[in-house]
Every structure is written in C-alpha cells, then in structure tokens.
C-alpha cells in the first residue's frame, strides 16, 4: 500500500474523528438498534432499518480512517528544511501577476484540504505547479477561467 502524505494537524484530526466514531457514534447506534429491537416486529420497523444503515456507515468510516492512518506518512512542516523550495506542507504566498492580488496557501493532504482555510490538496493543479519552485519563481496554472500566472512571494515551513 502506498503511503499517503499528511500533516501533523491532519493526522490529529483523523485520530480525533476515529476516537469519536468508536467512543460516541458506535455505542450510540448500538443503543438505537437495541431500542428498535425492543419494539418488536423488525420487518416493518423503520427505526431499526435506519439504525442498521447508520451502523454500516459508521463501521465503514472507521475502517476508512484506520486505513488512512495506517498508510499515513506524517510530515511536520516546521521540521522541514527544503532550502526555500515548495514542498508538501509548505505555506506559500502567491501574487497574481495580472491583478496583483495576494493569496496564501498551505499544501496538505487530500483529507485536510479546505480552500476556505487556505489549505490546498497536494494533487491540485496549483499545488502541482508550485512543487519544486522557490521564492521569486513564476508559475502558470490552468484554471477554469483560463491560464493564471502567479509569482511565488514567500515560502514558509510552519
């Protein structure tokens, strides 16, 4: 199985979700199934069916999260020393060469990505264009509205 890069923060988030699934969600659905069973006829019991469906979802998610954590290669951005190059975990300040607008992104794993928080997936077009570049370099990214050109203003490992 291939390793999946993930930041320390992302690994903690997955561990927290796994803990909640096992200690809160799983016992809750077991209780719901027990209550639905106590009502008698299971063939026409919608609560029982819903609880069983929820149990299947929770068990599937537990397996998925455990698999991701098992395959995870946890990377702490603050311990990186990439000589100013853009790598996984780096925080990059970009300036749009056309409009002058500045944006800041951190390159993270698939499960952590959240554009609203400035966290972009390592396999996204903009992240792929930046990997290996350094401060002062220009990158071109194919966006839905056409090709966008950015200059890398700063690279931080925080």
Secondary structure, DSSP 8 states (H G I E B T S, - for coil): ---EEEEHHHHHHHHHHHHHIIIIIHHHHHHHHHHHHHTS-STT-HHHHHHHHHHHHHHHHHHHHHHHHHHEEEE-GGG---TTB--TT-EEEEEETTT--EEEEEEE-TTT-BGGGTEEETTSHHHHHHTT-BTT-EEEEEETTEEEEEEEEEEE--
